[in-house]
Amino acid sequence: MGKLYFIINPNAKNGYSLKVWDKVEKELQRQQIPYKAFLTAYKGNGAEIAMRLAKQEGEVSITVVGGDGTLNEVVNGVISSPHVKVGFIPAGSGNDFARGFQIPRNPLHALSVMLRERKQEPRLTDVGRISSSSMEDLYFINNMGAGLDGLISKLANQSTMKKWLNKLSLGGLVYVYLLIKEILFYQPTDVQLTVDGSLYDFPATWFVTVANQPFYGGGMQIAPNAKTDDGLLNIIIVHRVSRLKMLSVFVSVFWGGHVAFKEVKILAGREIQIYSSNPMMAHADGDYFAETPLQIQACQQVLPIITRGIKKDRGQKELKNA
């Protein structure tokens, strides 16, 4: 089964992750399961730790105890190491990865799934790769977005309100508050998309989201039909919608009803370029990272994850061929 490691973000959900880890660690000790644990010390440290662990020979299992941002760091640290399996015990504010990949929210139940499934052949999931002339390639496992959702991601991670809501286990509400607030002031911009060679123009665009799985923003079903192993990324564009109607679109995202609005365009593809008349803030798995223009590529079944789902042939795809 290989070596078992845990990477814990002690700051996730205002330190709630440490309480989760305490429960997990006691259960590991009760079952006398050997492991090693590492606490992240700063932003980006999760990727550094994961990259160091991935240099070992033989099978390695790395389980994240934290939020989607910490998971994103670990994914970026091991993406070129197919011998590393990635697990997740949700302890953050949004936990959209847990929703999309059928991981229990209860930490001991999630641990039980991880310990059971790591004995099996791993499930291989798609990831998205983001390229830009101003940065190194960045990978996402849930989704990335440019425009209003990129702005909200940046504001949410800086918000003191999020810290207070996290204490009440309501951290996801900060996204709702900020979106309603920013709808009043945000200025849409013209966007040009290229999807697998086809060109699309979207005037007055509020945001573009590129999704690998259905959920984002703490449970919103932004891409109801997204699948994590089909080699495609779902693209959601909201444009030419009034501020008042934008509120209706937003509310309907919670159950995926926004796809019925004529102002919401749904596409899917493997190669995506995003250009905009004015720079649009962008996020990857909920963390702001850059501005448009950006290039995105689907990398099919390249990341072994420890979760429920349909088993895949581990040797089926290689990152270099994605």
C-alpha positions as protocol buffer text, in pm:
chain_id: "A"
residue {
  index: 1
  type: MET
  ca { x: 0 y: 0 z: 0 }
}
residue {
  index: 2
  type: GLY
  ca { x: 300 y: 229 z: 23 }
}
residue {
  index: 3
  type: LYS
  ca { x: 388 y: 502 z: 267 }
}
residue {
  index: 4
  type: LEU
  ca { x: 112 y: 706 z: 430 }
}
residue {
  index: 5
  type: TYR
  ca { x: 153 y: 1082 z: 476 }
}
residue {
  index: 6
  type: PHE
  ca { x: -76 y: 1363 z: 588 }
}
residue {
  index: 7
  type: ILE
  ca { x: -41 y: 1731 z: 503 }
}
residue {
  index: 8
  type: ILE
  ca { x: -245 y: 1952 z: 737 }
}
residue {
  index: 9
  type: ASN
  ca { x: -319 y: 2320 z: 694 }
}
residue {
  index: 10
  type: PRO
  ca { x: -347 y: 2442 z: 1056 }
}
residue {
  index: 11
  type: ASN
  ca { x: -515 y: 2766 z: 944 }
}
residue {
  index: 12
  type: ALA
  ca { x: -796 y: 2608 z: 742 }
}
residue {
  index: 13
  type: LYS
  ca { x: -1137 y: 2723 z: 864 }
}
residue {
  index: 14
  type: ASN
  ca { x: -980 y: 2930 z: 1144 }
}
residue {
  index: 15
  type: GLY
  ca { x: -798 y: 2632 z: 1291 }
}
residue {
  index: 16
  type: TYR
  ca { x: -1090 y: 2389 z: 1272 }
}
residue {
  index: 17
  type: SER
  ca { x: -862 y: 2165 z: 1067 }
}
residue {
  index: 18
  type: LEU
  ca { x: -651 y: 2100 z: 1378 }
}
residue {
  index: 19
  type: LYS
  ca { x: -957 y: 1965 z: 1557 }
}
residue {
  index: 20
  type: VAL
  ca { x: -1025 y: 1742 z: 1258 }
}
residue {
  index: 21
  type: TRP
  ca { x: -664 y: 1625 z: 1255 }
}
residue {
  index: 22
  type: ASP
  ca { x: -678 y: 1547 z: 1627 }
}
residue {
  index: 23
  type: LYS
  ca { x: -968 y: 1309 z: 1567 }
}
residue {
  index: 24
  type: VAL
  ca { x: -796 y: 1153 z: 1266 }
}
residue {
  index: 25
  type: GLU
  ca { x: -466 y: 1110 z: 1444 }
}
residue {
  index: 26
  type: LYS
  ca { x: -625 y: 943 z: 1746 }
}
residue {
  index: 27
  type: GLU
  ca { x: -799 y: 696 z: 1517 }
}
residue {
  index: 28
  type: LEU
  ca { x: -476 y: 620 z: 1332 }
}
residue {
  index: 29
  type: GLN
  ca { x: -303 y: 556 z: 1663 }
}
residue {
  index: 30
  type: ARG
  ca { x: -591 y: 342 z: 1785 }
}
residue {
  index: 31
  type: GLN
  ca { x: -561 y: 127 z: 1474 }
}
residue {
  index: 32
  type: GLN
  ca { x: -180 y: 130 z: 1504 }
}
residue {
  index: 33
  type: ILE
  ca { x: -141 y: 254 z: 1148 }
}
residue {
  index: 34
  type: PRO
  ca { x: 205 y: 400 z: 1075 }
}
residue {
  index: 35
  type: TYR
  ca { x: 205 y: 750 z: 925 }
}
residue {
  index: 36
  type: LYS
  ca { x: 390 y: 1079 z: 911 }
}
residue {
  index: 37
  type: ALA
  ca { x: 226 y: 1420 z: 934 }
}
residue {
  index: 38
  type: PHE
  ca { x: 335 y: 1767 z: 819 }
}
residue {
  index: 39
  type: LEU
  ca { x: 180 y: 2105 z: 903 }
}
residue {
  index: 40
  type: THR
  ca { x: 196 y: 2376 z: 638 }
}
residue {
  index: 41
  type: ALA
  ca { x: 358 y: 2699 z: 754 }
}
residue {
  index: 42
  type: TYR
  ca { x: 272 y: 2944 z: 474 }
}
residue {
  index: 43
  type: LYS
  ca { x: 93 y: 2971 z: 141 }
}
residue {
  index: 44
  type: GLY
  ca { x: 254 y: 2736 z: -111 }
}
residue {
  index: 45
  type: ASN
  ca { x: 415 y: 2520 z: 156 }
}
residue {
  index: 46
  type: GLY
  ca { x: 174 y: 2235 z: 79 }
}
residue {
  index: 47
  type: ALA
  ca { x: 313 y: 2208 z: -274 }
}
residue {
  index: 48
  type: GLU
  ca { x: 670 y: 2212 z: -145 }
}
residue {
  index: 49
  type: ILE
  ca { x: 606 y: 1936 z: 109 }
}
residue {
  index: 50
  type: ALA
  ca { x: 417 y: 1724 z: -144 }
}
residue {
  index: 51
  type: MET
  ca { x: 690 y: 1765 z: -404 }
}
residue {
  index: 52
  type: ARG
  ca { x: 952 y: 1654 z: -152 }
}
residue {
  index: 53
  type: LEU
  ca { x: 751 y: 1348 z: -52 }
}
residue {
  index: 54
  type: ALA
  ca { x: 688 y: 1261 z: -417 }
}
residue {
  index: 55
  type: LYS
  ca { x: 1062 y: 1221 z: -481 }
}
residue {
  index: 56
  type: GLN
  ca { x: 1060 y: 892 z: -291 }
}
residue {
  index: 57
  type: GLU
  ca { x: 1056 y: 563 z: -477 }
}
residue {
  index: 58
  type: GLY
  ca { x: 763 y: 328 z: -446 }
}
residue {
  index: 59
  type: GLU
  ca { x: 397 y: 402 z: -390 }
}
residue {
  index: 60
  type: VAL
  ca { x: 316 y: 704 z: -174 }
}
residue {
  index: 61
  type: SER
  ca { x: -20 y: 818 z: -35 }
}
residue {
  index: 62
  type: ILE
  ca { x: -63 y: 1185 z: 61 }
}
residue {
  index: 63
  type: THR
  ca { x: -386 y: 1286 z: 231 }
}
residue {
  index: 64
  type: VAL
  ca { x: -477 y: 1652 z: 273 }
}
residue {
  index: 65
  type: VAL
  ca { x: -650 y: 1769 z: 590 }
}
residue {
  index: 66
  type: GLY
  ca { x: -769 y: 2118 z: 504 }
}
residue {
  index: 67
  type: GLY
  ca { x: -961 y: 2297 z: 234 }
}
residue {
  index: 68
  type: ASP
  ca { x: -966 y: 2305 z: -145 }
}
residue {
  index: 69
  type: GLY
  ca { x: -680 y: 2557 z: -151 }
}
residue {
  index: 70
  type: THR
  ca { x: -446 y: 2321 z: 35 }
}
residue {
  index: 71
  type: LEU
  ca { x: -556 y: 2035 z: -190 }
}
residue {
  index: 72
  type: ASN
  ca { x: -473 y: 2248 z: -494 }
}
residue {
  index: 73
  type: GLU
  ca { x: -122 y: 2304 z: -360 }
}
residue {
  index: 74
  type: VAL
  ca { x: -67 y: 1931 z: -311 }
}
residue {
  index: 75
  type: VAL
  ca { x: -204 y: 1852 z: -657 }
}
residue {
  index: 76
  type: ASN
  ca { x: 44 y: 2097 z: -809 }
}
residue {
  index: 77
  type: GLY
  ca { x: 323 y: 1938 z: -607 }
}
residue {
  index: 78
  type: VAL
  ca { x: 260 y: 1581 z: -724 }
}
residue {
  index: 79
  type: ILE
  ca { x: 109 y: 1622 z: -1070 }
}
residue {
  index: 80
  type: SER
  ca { x: 419 y: 1482 z: -1239 }
}
residue {
  index: 81
  type: SER
  ca { x: 447 y: 1187 z: -999 }
}
residue {
  index: 82
  type: PRO
  ca { x: 204 y: 910 z: -1102 }
}
residue {
  index: 83
  type: HIS
  ca { x: 317 y: 687 z: -812 }
}
residue {
  index: 84
  type: VAL
  ca { x: 156 y: 929 z: -563 }
}
residue {
  index: 85
  type: LYS
  ca { x: -208 y: 881 z: -459 }
}
residue {
  index: 86
  type: VAL
  ca { x: -390 y: 1184 z: -324 }
}
residue {
  index: 87
  type: GLY
  ca { x: -657 y: 1163 z: -53 }
}
residue {
  index: 88
  type: PHE
  ca { x: -867 y: 1429 z: 117 }
}
residue {
  index: 89
  type: ILE
  ca { x: -1028 y: 1478 z: 457 }
}
residue {
  index: 90
  type: PRO
  ca { x: -1242 y: 1794 z: 434 }
}
residue {
  index: 91
  type: ALA
  ca { x: -1162 y: 2058 z: 696 }
}
residue {
  index: 92
  type: GLY
  ca { x: -1203 y: 2386 z: 507 }
}
residue {
  index: 93
  type: SER
  ca { x: -1477 y: 2637 z: 434 }
}
residue {
  index: 94
  type: GLY
  ca { x: -1600 y: 2525 z: 91 }
}
residue {
  index: 95
  type: ASN
  ca { x: -1496 y: 2159 z: 57 }
}
residue {
  index: 96
  type: ASP
  ca { x: -1620 y: 2139 z: -302 }
}
residue {
  index: 97
  type: PHE
  ca { x: -1374 y: 1862 z: -384 }
}
residue {
  index: 98
  type: ALA
  ca { x: -1538 y: 1645 z: -118 }
}
residue {
  index: 99
  type: ARG
  ca { x: -1880 y: 1709 z: -273 }
}
residue {
  index: 100
  type: GLY
  ca { x: -1770 y: 1633 z: -627 }
}
residue {
  index: 101
  type: PHE
  ca { x: -1568 y: 1324 z: -540 }
}
residue {
  index: 102
  type: GLN
  ca { x: -1808 y: 1162 z: -290 }
}
residue {
  index: 103
  type: ILE
  ca { x: -1590 y: 1204 z: 18 }
}
residue {
  index: 104
  type: PRO
  ca { x: -1781 y: 1209 z: 352 }
}
residue {
  index: 105
  type: ARG
  ca { x: -1773 y: 1534 z: 546 }
}
residue {
  index: 106
  type: ASN
  ca { x: -1739 y: 1346 z: 873 }
}
residue {
  index: 107
  type: PRO
  ca { x: -1359 y: 1320 z: 926 }
}
residue {
  index: 108
  type: LEU
  ca { x: -1362 y: 966 z: 1064 }
}
residue {
  index: 109
  type: HIS
  ca { x: -1586 y: 847 z: 783 }
}
residue {
  index: 110
  type: ALA
  ca { x: -1356 y: 1017 z: 532 }
}
residue {
  index: 111
  type: LEU
  ca { x: -1056 y: 850 z: 697 }
}
residue {
  index: 112
  type: SER
  ca { x: -1231 y: 513 z: 676 }
}
residue {
  index: 113
  type: VAL
  ca { x: -1290 y: 563 z: 302 }
}
residue {
  index: 114
  type: MET
  ca { x: -928 y: 666 z: 251 }
}
residue {
  index: 115
  type: LEU
  ca { x: -785 y: 367 z: 442 }
}
residue {
  index: 116
  type: ARG
  ca { x: -1011 y: 127 z: 256 }
}
residue {
  index: 117
  type: GLU
  ca { x: -970 y: 270 z: -92 }
}
residue {
  index: 118
  type: ARG
  ca { x: -592 y: 314 z: -76 }
}
residue {
  index: 119
  type: LYS
  ca { x: -569 y: -66 z: -82 }
}
residue {
  index: 120
  type: GLN
  ca { x: -737 y: -67 z: -423 }
}
residue {
  index: 121
  type: GLU
  ca { x: -625 y: 50 z: -764 }
}
residue {
  index: 122
  type: PRO
  ca { x: -657 y: 430 z: -760 }
}
residue {
  index: 123
  type: ARG
  ca { x: -920 y: 627 z: -946 }
}
residue {
  index: 124
  type: LEU
  ca { x: -769 y: 851 z: -1210 }
}
residue {
  index: 125
  type: THR
  ca { x: -914 y: 1198 z: -1240 }
}
residue {
  index: 126
  type: ASP
  ca { x: -877 y: 1474 z: -1495 }
}
residue {
  index: 127
  type: VAL
  ca { x: -716 y: 1803 z: -1402 }
}
residue {
  index: 128
  type: GLY
  ca { x: -697 y: 2135 z: -1581 }
}
residue {
  index: 129
  type: ARG
  ca { x: -370 y: 2305 z: -1672 }
}
residue {
  index: 130
  type: ILE
  ca { x: -353 y: 2686 z: -1689 }
}
residue {
  index: 131
  type: SER
  ca { x: -81 y: 2858 z: -1890 }
}
residue {
  index: 132
  type: SER
  ca { x: 13 y: 3223 z: -1922 }
}
residue {
  index: 133
  type: SER
  ca { x: 314 y: 3418 z: -2039 }
}
residue {
  index: 134
  type: SER
  ca { x: 340 y: 3574 z: -1692 }
}
residue {
  index: 135
  type: MET
  ca { x: 360 y: 3256 z: -1479 }
}
residue {
  index: 136
  type: GLU
  ca { x: 450 y: 2890 z: -1460 }
}
residue {
  index: 137
  type: ASP
  ca { x: 182 y: 2637 z: -1544 }
}
residue {
  index: 138
  type: LEU
  ca { x: -79 y: 2597 z: -1271 }
}
residue {
  index: 139
  type: TYR
  ca { x: -316 y: 2301 z: -1227 }
}
residue {
  index: 140
  type: PHE
  ca { x: -669 y: 2288 z: -1086 }
}
residue {
  index: 141
  type: ILE
  ca { x: -883 y: 1991 z: -989 }
}
residue {
  index: 142
  type: ASN
  ca { x: -1221 y: 2155 z: -923 }
}
residue {
  index: 143
  type: ASN
  ca { x: -1250 y: 2463 z: -1141 }
}
residue {
  index: 144
  type: MET
  ca { x: -1101 y: 2794 z: -1243 }
}
residue {
  index: 145
  type: GLY
  ca { x: -1277 y: 3115 z: -1324 }
}
residue {
  index: 146
  type: ALA
  ca { x: -1219 y: 3463 z: -1462 }
}
residue {
  index: 147
  type: GLY
  ca { x: -1425 y: 3771 z: -1398 }
}
residue {
  index: 148
  type: LEU
  ca { x: -1670 y: 3821 z: -1113 }
}
residue {
  index: 149
  type: ASP
  ca { x: -1595 y: 3486 z: -949 }
}
residue {
  index: 150
  type: GLY
  ca { x: -1221 y: 3556 z: -966 }
}
residue {
  index: 151
  type: LEU
  ca { x: -1279 y: 3889 z: -790 }
}
residue {
  index: 152
  type: ILE
  ca { x: -1500 y: 3728 z: -526 }
}
residue {
  index: 153
  type: SER
  ca { x: -1241 y: 3455 z: -459 }
}
residue {
  index: 154
  type: LYS
  ca { x: -979 y: 3720 z: -395 }
}
residue {
  index: 155
  type: LEU
  ca { x: -1207 y: 3926 z: -169 }
}
residue {
  index: 156
  type: ALA
  ca { x: -1331 y: 3619 z: 22 }
}
residue {
  index: 157
  type: ASN
  ca { x: -982 y: 3504 z: 110 }
}
residue {
  index: 158
  type: GLN
  ca { x: -904 y: 3853 z: 243 }
}
residue {
  index: 159
  type: SER
  ca { x: -1232 y: 3890 z: 430 }
}
residue {
  index: 160
  type: THR
  ca { x: -1246 y: 3911 z: 809 }
}
residue {
  index: 161
  type: MET
  ca { x: -1613 y: 3813 z: 780 }
}
residue {
  index: 162
  type: LYS
  ca { x: -1508 y: 3471 z: 652 }
}
residue {
  index: 163
  type: LYS
  ca { x: -1314 y: 3412 z: 973 }
}
residue {
  index: 164
  type: TRP
  ca { x: -1619 y: 3491 z: 1186 }
}
residue {
  index: 165
  type: LEU
  ca { x: -1852 y: 3280 z: 972 }
}
residue {
  index: 166
  type: ASN
  ca { x: -1607 y: 2992 z: 985 }
}
residue {
  index: 167
  type: LYS
  ca { x: -1646 y: 2987 z: 1363 }
}
residue {
  index: 168
  type: LEU
  ca { x: -2017 y: 2918 z: 1304 }
}
residue {
  index: 169
  type: SER
  ca { x: -1943 y: 2664 z: 1026 }
}
residue {
  index: 170
  type: LEU
  ca { x: -2100 y: 2911 z: 780 }
}
residue {
  index: 171
  type: GLY
  ca { x: -1789 y: 3018 z: 592 }
}
residue {
  index: 172
  type: GLY
  ca { x: -1951 y: 2953 z: 255 }
}
residue {
  index: 173
  type: LEU
  ca { x: -2194 y: 3239 z: 316 }
}
residue {
  index: 174
  type: VAL
  ca { x: -1918 y: 3492 z: 261 }
}
residue {
  index: 175
  type: TYR
  ca { x: -1931 y: 3409 z: -111 }
}
residue {
  index: 176
  type: VAL
  ca { x: -2305 y: 3480 z: -112 }
}
residue {
  index: 177
  type: TYR
  ca { x: -2260 y: 3815 z: 65 }
}
residue {
  index: 178
  type: LEU
  ca { x: -1975 y: 3927 z: -160 }
}
residue {
  index: 179
  type: LEU
  ca { x: -2149 y: 3825 z: -480 }
}
residue {
  index: 180
  type: ILE
  ca { x: -2465 y: 4017 z: -394 }
}
residue {
  index: 181
  type: LYS
  ca { x: -2253 y: 4318 z: -298 }
}
residue {
  index: 182
  type: GLU
  ca { x: -2028 y: 4310 z: -606 }
}
residue {
  index: 183
  type: ILE
  ca { x: -2318 y: 4265 z: -849 }
}
residue {
  index: 184
  type: LEU
  ca { x: -2404 y: 4628 z: -777 }
}
residue {
  index: 185
  type: PHE
  ca { x: -2064 y: 4758 z: -888 }
}
residue {
  index: 186
  type: TYR
  ca { x: -1895 y: 4504 z: -1113 }
}
residue {
  index: 187
  type: GLN
  ca { x: -1836 y: 4613 z: -1472 }
}
residue {
  index: 188
  type: PRO
  ca { x: -1875 y: 4330 z: -1727 }
}
residue {
  index: 189
  type: THR
  ca { x: -1630 y: 4320 z: -2015 }
}
residue {
  index: 190
  type: ASP
  ca { x: -1619 y: 4174 z: -2366 }
}
residue {
  index: 191
  type: VAL
  ca { x: -1468 y: 3825 z: -2383 }
}
residue {
  index: 192
  type: GLN
  ca { x: -1337 y: 3620 z: -2671 }
}
residue {
  index: 193
  type: LEU
  ca { x: -1306 y: 3245 z: -2624 }
}
residue {
  index: 194
  type: THR
  ca { x: -1137 y: 2987 z: -2838 }
}
residue {
  index: 195
  type: VAL
  ca { x: -1256 y: 2633 z: -2764 }
}
residue {
  index: 196
  type: ASP
  ca { x: -1088 y: 2351 z: -2956 }
}
residue {
  index: 197
  type: GLY
  ca { x: -1023 y: 2588 z: -3244 }
}
residue {
  index: 198
  type: SER
  ca { x: -1370 y: 2747 z: -3258 }
}
residue {
  index: 199
  type: LEU
  ca { x: -1397 y: 3119 z: -3186 }
}
residue {
  index: 200
  type: TYR
  ca { x: -1673 y: 3270 z: -2971 }
}
residue {
  index: 201
  type: ASP
  ca { x: -1747 y: 3634 z: -2882 }
}
residue {
  index: 202
  type: PHE
  ca { x: -1935 y: 3718 z: -2562 }
}
residue {
  index: 203
  type: PRO
  ca { x: -2010 y: 4088 z: -2509 }
}
residue {
  index: 204
  type: ALA
  ca { x: -2063 y: 4224 z: -2156 }
}
residue {
  index: 205
  type: THR
  ca { x: -1941 y: 3909 z: -1981 }
}
residue {
  index: 206
  type: TRP
  ca { x: -1973 y: 3878 z: -1604 }
}
residue {
  index: 207
  type: PHE
  ca { x: -1761 y: 3567 z: -1568 }
}
residue {
  index: 208
  type: VAL
  ca { x: -1624 y: 3257 z: -1735 }
}
residue {
  index: 209
  type: THR
  ca { x: -1588 y: 2941 z: -1529 }
}
residue {
  index: 210
  type: VAL
  ca { x: -1401 y: 2633 z: -1650 }
}
residue {
  index: 211
  type: ALA
  ca { x: -1507 y: 2329 z: -1447 }
}
residue {
  index: 212
  type: ASN
  ca { x: -1378 y: 1977 z: -1398 }
}
residue {
  index: 213
  type: GLN
  ca { x: -1657 y: 1883 z: -1156 }
}
residue {
  index: 214
  type: PRO
  ca { x: -2002 y: 2023 z: -1074 }
}
residue {
  index: 215
  type: PHE
  ca { x: -1943 y: 2219 z: -751 }
}
residue {
  index: 216
  type: TYR
  ca { x: -1780 y: 2547 z: -657 }
}
residue {
  index: 217
  type: GLY
  ca { x: -1821 y: 2833 z: -411 }
}
residue {
  index: 218
  type: GLY
  ca { x: -1918 y: 2610 z: -120 }
}
residue {
  index: 219
  type: GLY
  ca { x: -2180 y: 2390 z: -287 }
}
residue {
  index: 220
  type: MET
  ca { x: -2307 y: 2580 z: -591 }
}
residue {
  index: 221
  type: GLN
  ca { x: -2370 y: 2349 z: -888 }
}
residue {
  index: 222
  type: ILE
  ca { x: -2198 y: 2563 z: -1147 }
}
residue {
  index: 223
  type: ALA
  ca { x: -2147 y: 2276 z: -1396 }
}
residue {
  index: 224
  type: PRO
  ca { x: -2415 y: 2011 z: -1329 }
}
residue {
  index: 225
  type: ASN
  ca { x: -2303 y: 1785 z: -1615 }
}
residue {
  index: 226
  type: ALA
  ca { x: -1928 y: 1801 z: -1558 }
}
residue {
  index: 227
  type: LYS
  ca { x: -1750 y: 1465 z: -1533 }
}
residue {
  index: 228
  type: THR
  ca { x: -1407 y: 1415 z: -1381 }
}
residue {
  index: 229
  type: ASP
  ca { x: -1271 y: 1153 z: -1619 }
}
residue {
  index: 230
  type: ASP
  ca { x: -1403 y: 1235 z: -1968 }
}
residue {
  index: 231
  type: GLY
  ca { x: -1113 y: 1449 z: -2083 }
}
residue {
  index: 232
  type: LEU
  ca { x: -1338 y: 1754 z: -2121 }
}
residue {
  index: 233
  type: LEU
  ca { x: -1372 y: 2075 z: -1924 }
}
residue {
  index: 234
  type: ASN
  ca { x: -1714 y: 2237 z: -1898 }
}
residue {
  index: 235
  type: ILE
  ca { x: -1723 y: 2610 z: -1971 }
}
residue {
  index: 236
  type: ILE
  ca { x: -1992 y: 2837 z: -1827 }
}
residue {
  index: 237
  type: ILE
  ca { x: -2024 y: 3192 z: -1959 }
}
residue {
  index: 238
  type: VAL
  ca { x: -2266 y: 3448 z: -1813 }
}
residue {
  index: 239
  type: HIS
  ca { x: -2306 y: 3756 z: -2035 }
}
residue {
  index: 240
  type: ARG
  ca { x: -2549 y: 4029 z: -2139 }
}
residue {
  index: 241
  type: VAL
  ca { x: -2753 y: 4000 z: -1821 }
}
residue {
  index: 242
  type: SER
  ca { x: -2890 y: 4289 z: -1615 }
}
residue {
  index: 243
  type: ARG
  ca { x: -2781 y: 4337 z: -1256 }
}
residue {
  index: 244
  type: LEU
  ca { x: -3128 y: 4248 z: -1130 }
}
residue {
  index: 245
  type: LYS
  ca { x: -3150 y: 3932 z: -1338 }
}
residue {
  index: 246
  type: MET
  ca { x: -2797 y: 3841 z: -1234 }
}
residue {
  index: 247
  type: LEU
  ca { x: -2934 y: 3788 z: -882 }
}
residue {
  index: 248
  type: SER
  ca { x: -3180 y: 3531 z: -1019 }
}
residue {
  index: 249
  type: VAL
  ca { x: -2903 y: 3359 z: -1211 }
}
residue {
  index: 250
  type: PHE
  ca { x: -2692 y: 3349 z: -897 }
}
residue {
  index: 251
  type: VAL
  ca { x: -2965 y: 3203 z: -675 }
}
residue {
  index: 252
  type: SER
  ca { x: -3039 y: 2929 z: -930 }
}
residue {
  index: 253
  type: VAL
  ca { x: -2673 y: 2818 z: -935 }
}
residue {
  index: 254
  type: PHE
  ca { x: -2728 y: 2641 z: -603 }
}
residue {
  index: 255
  type: TRP
  ca { x: -2934 y: 2370 z: -780 }
}
residue {
  index: 256
  type: GLY
  ca { x: -2795 y: 2411 z: -1130 }
}
residue {
  index: 257
  type: GLY
  ca { x: -3099 y: 2599 z: -1261 }
}
residue {
  index: 258
  type: HIS
  ca { x: -2890 y: 2876 z: -1415 }
}
residue {
  index: 259
  type: VAL
  ca { x: -2828 y: 2663 z: -1725 }
}
residue {
  index: 260
  type: ALA
  ca { x: -3184 y: 2742 z: -1838 }
}
residue {
  index: 261
  type: PHE
  ca { x: -3117 y: 3117 z: -1871 }
}
residue {
  index: 262
  type: LYS
  ca { x: -3055 y: 3240 z: -2225 }
}
residue {
  index: 263
  type: GLU
  ca { x: -2774 y: 3462 z: -2091 }
}
residue {
  index: 264
  type: VAL
  ca { x: -2585 y: 3152 z: -1971 }
}
residue {
  index: 265
  type: LYS
  ca { x: -2387 y: 2969 z: -2237 }
}
residue {
  index: 266
  type: ILE
  ca { x: -2252 y: 2618 z: -2178 }
}
residue {
  index: 267
  type: LEU
  ca { x: -1961 y: 2479 z: -2380 }
}
residue {
  index: 268
  type: ALA
  ca { x: -1714 y: 2194 z: -2338 }
}
residue {
  index: 269
  type: GLY
  ca { x: -1369 y: 2135 z: -2474 }
}
residue {
  index: 270
  type: ARG
  ca { x: -1009 y: 2031 z: -2424 }
}
residue {
  index: 271
  type: GLU
  ca { x: -821 y: 2344 z: -2533 }
}
residue {
  index: 272
  type: ILE
  ca { x: -953 y: 2683 z: -2417 }
}
residue {
  index: 273
  type: GLN
  ca { x: -817 y: 3035 z: -2454 }
}
residue {
  index: 274
  type: ILE
  ca { x: -970 y: 3329 z: -2266 }
}
residue {
  index: 275
  type: TYR
  ca { x: -914 y: 3686 z: -2387 }
}
residue {
  index: 276
  type: SER
  ca { x: -1090 y: 3996 z: -2255 }
}
residue {
  index: 277
  type: SER
  ca { x: -1113 y: 4363 z: -2347 }
}
residue {
  index: 278
  type: ASN
  ca { x: -1017 y: 4451 z: -1990 }
}
residue {
  index: 279
  type: PRO
  ca { x: -814 y: 4226 z: -1759 }
}
residue {
  index: 280
  type: MET
  ca { x: -1028 y: 3984 z: -1557 }
}
residue {
  index: 281
  type: MET
  ca { x: -914 y: 3848 z: -1221 }
}
residue {
  index: 282
  type: ALA
  ca { x: -883 y: 3470 z: -1219 }
}
residue {
  index: 283
  type: HIS
  ca { x: -887 y: 3199 z: -954 }
}
residue {
  index: 284
  type: ALA
  ca { x: -788 y: 2833 z: -948 }
}
residue {
  index: 285
  type: ASP
  ca { x: -978 y: 2614 z: -699 }
}
residue {
  index: 286
  type: GLY
  ca { x: -1087 y: 2927 z: -516 }
}
residue {
  index: 287
  type: ASP
  ca { x: -752 y: 3105 z: -490 }
}
residue {
  index: 288
  type: TYR
  ca { x: -675 y: 3417 z: -694 }
}
residue {
  index: 289
  type: PHE
  ca { x: -362 y: 3377 z: -906 }
}
residue {
  index: 290
  type: ALA
  ca { x: -351 y: 3605 z: -1214 }
}
residue {
  index: 291
  type: GLU
  ca { x: -549 y: 3792 z: -1480 }
}
residue {
  index: 292
  type: THR
  ca { x: -650 y: 3720 z: -1837 }
}
residue {
  index: 293
  type: PRO
  ca { x: -540 y: 3631 z: -2103 }
}
residue {
  index: 294
  type: LEU
  ca { x: -511 y: 3263 z: -2012 }
}
residue {
  index: 295
  type: GLN
  ca { x: -485 y: 2926 z: -2183 }
}
residue {
  index: 296
  type: ILE
  ca { x: -642 y: 2614 z: -2029 }
}
residue {
  index: 297
  type: GLN
  ca { x: -596 y: 2250 z: -2124 }
}
residue {
  index: 298
  type: ALA
  ca { x: -773 y: 1937 z: -2003 }
}
residue {
  index: 299
  type: CYS
  ca { x: -534 y: 1665 z: -1888 }
}
residue {
  index: 300
  type: GLN
  ca { x: -726 y: 1338 z: -1892 }
}
residue {
  index: 301
  type: GLN
  ca { x: -700 y: 1083 z: -1609 }
}
residue {
  index: 302
  type: VAL
  ca { x: -356 y: 1186 z: -1487 }
}
residue {
  index: 303
  type: LEU
  ca { x: -402 y: 1213 z: -1110 }
}
residue {
  index: 304
  type: PRO
  ca { x: -450 y: 903 z: -888 }
}
residue {
  index: 305
  type: ILE
  ca { x: -696 y: 992 z: -614 }
}
residue {
  index: 306
  type: ILE
  ca { x: -819 y: 794 z: -316 }
}
residue {
  index: 307
  type: THR
  ca { x: -1198 y: 815 z: -330 }
}
residue {
  index: 308
  type: ARG
  ca { x: -1507 y: 631 z: -438 }
}
residue {
  index: 309
  type: GLY
  ca { x: -1580 y: 601 z: -807 }
}
residue {
  index: 310
  type: ILE
  ca { x: -1525 y: 395 z: -1118 }
}
residue {
  index: 311
  type: LYS
  ca { x: -1189 y: 225 z: -1133 }
}
residue {
  index: 312
  type: LYS
  ca { x: -963 y: 311 z: -1422 }
}
residue {
  index: 313
  type: ASP
  ca { x: -652 y: 156 z: -1569 }
}
residue {
  index: 314
  type: ARG
  ca { x: -369 y: 347 z: -1403 }
}
residue {
  index: 315
  type: GLY
  ca { x: -151 y: 317 z: -1710 }
}
residue {
  index: 316
  type: GLN
  ca { x: -421 y: 442 z: -1943 }
}
residue {
  index: 317
  type: LYS
  ca { x: -304 y: 801 z: -1963 }
}
residue {
  index: 318
  type: GLU
  ca { x: 19 y: 988 z: -1908 }
}
residue {
  index: 319
  type: LEU
  ca { x: 49 y: 1356 z: -1830 }
}
residue {
  index: 320
  type: LYS
  ca { x: 284 y: 1416 z: -2119 }
}
residue {
  index: 321
  type: ASN
  ca { x: 18 y: 1285 z: -2359 }
}
residue {
  index: 322
  type: ALA
  ca { x: -267 y: 1487 z: -2208 }
}
